[in-house]
Amino acid sequence: MECQTMLKVDGLSLDYGEGSVLKNIHIELEKGQHACLIGPSGSGKSSLLRSIAGFETPLNGTIYLRDQLVYSREINVPPEERKVGMLFQDLALFPHLTVKENIAFGVLGRDKNAVSKIVDELLDLVGLSDFSARYSHQLSGGQQQRVALARALAPEPGLLLLDEPFSSLDNELRSELLKDIYQIFSEKEITTLMVTHDQVEAFSVADRLGVLIAGELAQWGSPFALYNEPVSKSVADFVGFSSYISATLVDSNTLHTALGTLHCAPVNNAKIGDTLKVLLRPETMGLNDKSPIKAKILKRLYRGADSLLTLSLNNGETFYINSVNRDDLSVGQVVGVEPLVKAVVAFN
């Protein structure tokens, strides 16, 4: 079956008058895909969602929904006509309405029998059929989230925008709720774009992941690519643990380092003999008592099943290692180390 492009943002810029908030953003989502935006606070993530929904007026660029142009310099379709659902951190449930009435609010104006059928189906979908007559203050935080979700789904939007809706929940509840909710999204083929500060959350649900830094989309792609093939040091630093060692480029894809010879993809504008920085993730290094490469343990962060070790090479460079817990590891100890991969990412 041919894929349908549900969302296409092309060259989008936004300016509040005090400087650029978004700069030349390009993203694309196919029907049924789930995407997440991560990035530092103030990087423009929520502003991008609000622009897509129609609550902000961009400076430049275009926005297409279901291959229909909804924003350009000449066209600006009102939010209520874009058929985009939104779920905010502030759920904005009406305290004077019951669960059933809150959900029905999303489809006011339709035939009464049709609304009743939609509400009943959504109550069953989010597991709240037995709570339809309750008010929001009589519900738990997770139940309130489900009501807000049902209300957002009531108009049957093709695209659902989520702005940190689960951040107020504890980790265990959030994890369980995410699992249930994204199963609903997949079953109903709802395309989603979520803003979150929780990288574990983002990597667990996203087909596409974007990193926004200072209003620029630093990288957009699969979670695997963002973690293992970051296009810049700023992306590598933001996603997961990162450390770096120096390397000398000896040919187009061969590096000489204190850890031995490593290989990398060609680096833009790098010349033979240049000094580069090699990205090391904690899982790309391992302990090996027989290795001739030695490092001193500077710190040990015990994490239950494993430990995160900070080690220092003889030349003073430091890096991280994920290690299974061993009784014979202690701060100050010199251990043998080795790279577990031969292909690495290097930056000029």
N, C-alpha and C positions, 0 to 999 in steps of 0.2 A: 504493500500500500504506500502511495506517495506521501511523503512527509508534508505537513502543513506548517508554515512559519507562523507561530502565534504572536511573537513579539520581535520587532526589529527596530533598534535604536541606532541612528546613523548620524555621527558628527554632532551630537548633542552638547550644547554648552549652556551654562546657567550662571547669571551674574546678579547678585543682590545689591549692587551699587557700591559695595565696599571691597570688591575684588571678585575673582572668578570662584564659583563654587563647584562647577563641573566644567571639564575641558575636553571637548572633542570625544565624547563617549560613543563607542560602537559595541553593541551586544546583539545577539540573536538567539532566540529560543524556539525550538520546534514544539509542536503540540505534545503535551504529556511530559515534557522535560521539567526537571526540578533544578533550580539554580539558587546559589547563595552568594551574597556580597559580604565580604569581610574587609576590615581595614581599621586604621586608628580612628578614634573619636574625632568628629569634625571633618572627616574626609569627603563627605557628600553623599553617603549611602542613602540616608532617608530622603534627601533632596532628589535623588534620582528616582526613587519610588514615587514621590509626590509629583514629579514631572510626568512620569508615565501615566499616573492616574488622572492627571489634568488639574491638580491643585496648585501647581507652579507653572509659570509661563517661561519656557527657555528663551535664551538669546538667539541661538542658532540650532540648526539640525532638523531632523525629522523623526517622527515616531509612527510606526505602523503596527496595528493590531489586526490579526487575521487578514493580513495583506491589504488592509484598508488604512489609508493615511488619516491619522487623527491629529497630527500636529506638524505644521511647517510655519513659515513666516506668513503664509497666506491663509492657512487653515488651522483652527484651534477648536476641536470638538469638545463640548462641555463634559465634565466628569461623569455626569449621570447618563450620558449617551455612549460612553466608551465600553460599558459592560465589563468593567474591571472590579474585582472584589478586593477589599483591603481588610487586614487584620492587624490592629495596632497593639502595642504594649498596654496602652490604656484601652481596655475593652469597650468602654462606653456603653455598658448595658443599662437599660432604663430600670431604675430601682422600683418604680411603681407598676411595672409590667411583669407578668409571669414569664416563665421560660418560653411557653408556647407563643405568647404575645410578642416577646422580644424577637423570636425567629420570624414571626409573621410580618414584623415591621419591614423586613427586607423585601417583601413582595406586595406591599400595599398597592391597592388599585386594581388588583386582579380579581377574577371571579371568586366569591367566598368559598365555594366548594373546592376550587382548584388550589386556593391558598391552604385550606385545611389538609388536603392531600399532600402538598409539598411539605408542610410542617411535620405531619405525621411520619413521612418518609425520612426526613432529616433527623427527627428525634430518635428514630430507630437506628439510623446510620451512626449517630454519635453516642448511642447508648444511654439516652436520657428519657426514654419513653415513660418511665415511672416518676419522673420529676417535672412533668410538663406544667403542673399547677403551682410549682414553687416560685419564690422570688429570688433574685440574685444573692441577697444576703443570707439565704438559707442553703446556699451551695458552697462546696469547697472551691479552692482556686482552680483545680483541674476541671471541675464541672463548669465553672464560669467560662473557662477557655473553650470548652466544647460548645456551649451556647453561642458564644461569639463566632465560632467557626461555622456553626449551622446557619446563623444569620447571614454570614458572608457568602455562604454557598446557596442560599435560597434563590437569588436571582439567576442562578446557573451561569456564573461568569466563566469565560474560557481561560482567563488569567487571574490568578490570585496573588496579591502582593502582601507580604508579611513583614512587619517592622518590629522585630524583637518581641513577638507576642508571648514568648515563654520564659523571658528572663527573670520574672518574679517568682518562678516556681523552683522548688528544690531539685537537685540533680536527678534523684531517683524518679520523682514524679515527671519531670520534664522528659527524661529518656523514655519512659513508658508512653507518655502522651504523644511524643514525636513518632514513635513506632506506629501507634494506632492511626494518627492523623495522616501520615504519609502513605499508609496503606489505603486510606480512603481516597487520597489524591490519585494514587496509581489506578485504583479500580475505576474511578470516574474520569480518568485521563485529563485531570486538571493540571494545567501548566502553572508552576509556582516560581516566584522570585522572592527570596527571603533575605532580610538583613539580620545578621547576628554577630555578636562579639565572641561567641563560643566556637572555636575552631573545630573541636571534636564534633559538635553539633553539625557544623557546615560540611565537614568531610563525610559524615555518616549518611547524609540525605541527598547531597548534591550530585547531579549529572554534570553540571557546569558550575564553575567556581570563578568568582572575580575578586581581585584585590584592588580596592580603591585607595589611593594615597594622594593626599592634597588635591583632590578633585580629578585626578587622572586615573584611568583604568590601567593600572600597571601590567596586569595580565588577566586574560580571560581564557579558560580552557577546562580540561578535565582535572579533577582533584589530583590524579596521578601526576599530570604534567606540572601543576603548580608546586607540588612537593618535591618531585624528583628532577624536574627540568625548569627551574625558575629562570625567567628571562633577565632578571637583574638582581643585584645584591639586596636591594630594598625589599623585593618580594621574598627572597630567601630568608632575610632576617625576620620578616613578619610571620612567615609560615613555619611553625615548628622550631625546634632547637637548631641553631646553626653555629658553626665555628669555622675558622679559616686558617690554612697554613700557606706559606709562600711557595711558589713553584717557578721554575725557569722553563720557558718554552724551547724545546730542543728541535722540534719540527712541527708541522701543522697541527698535529693532534697528540704529541708526546710531551710529557712533563717530567722534569727531574725535581723531586721533593725530598724532604727529610724522611719521608716514609717509603722512599724508593721511587721507581718509575711508574707513573700513572698515565692514563690516556683520557682525552677529552674531545668533545666536538670542537671544530674550528671556532676560535674566538674572534669576534669582530675587531678589526683594526689592530690585531696583535701581530708582532713580528718576532722572528726567531731571535732568541736571547732576551725577550721581554720577561719581566717578573710579573706573574699573575697571582691571583688569590684562588685557592681551591676550596670549594665548599665541602665540609664534612658534616654529615648527619650522625647522631649518636649510634645508629644501627649500622653505619658503614665501616665502623672500626670494631676490632675485637681484641681480646686478651689472648696471648699465646706465650707461655713461659719460655718456649724455645726460640722465640723471635730475637734476632740480633738488635732490633729497634727497641730502645728502652724509654720509658716515661715514668715520671713520678706522680703519684696520686696526690692531688692538691685538696680535693673535696670529695665527699661521698654523701649523696642524697639518697637516703633509704626510702624506697617507695613500696615496700611490702614484697611483691613478687620479684622485684629487681631493684637495682640501684643505678643512679646516674652518677658516673664518675667524671670529675674534671681532672685531666692529666696535663703534664707539662713535659715537652721534649727537651733534649739537652740544649737546643738553641733558644729556649724560652717560649716557643709557641705552645699555645694551649688548645685543647679540644675536648669534646665529650665522648663518652662511651656508655652505652647501655650494657649492663653486666648482670648476669644472674647472681644472686646473693651467695657470697662465699665467706666463710669465717676467717679465711686467711688474707683478706683484703683490708688495709687500714691506711689512713692518711699518712703520707710521708714515705710509703713503701714504693720501691722501684719495681715495675712490672714490664714484661714483654708485650708489645702491641703490634698489630698488623692490620693493614687495610683489607676489608672483606670484599671490596669491589675493585676492579681495574679501571672502569670507566667512571669519571667524575665530571662535575660541572665546574668550570673555571671562569673567572671574571677578570677583565682587563683593569 
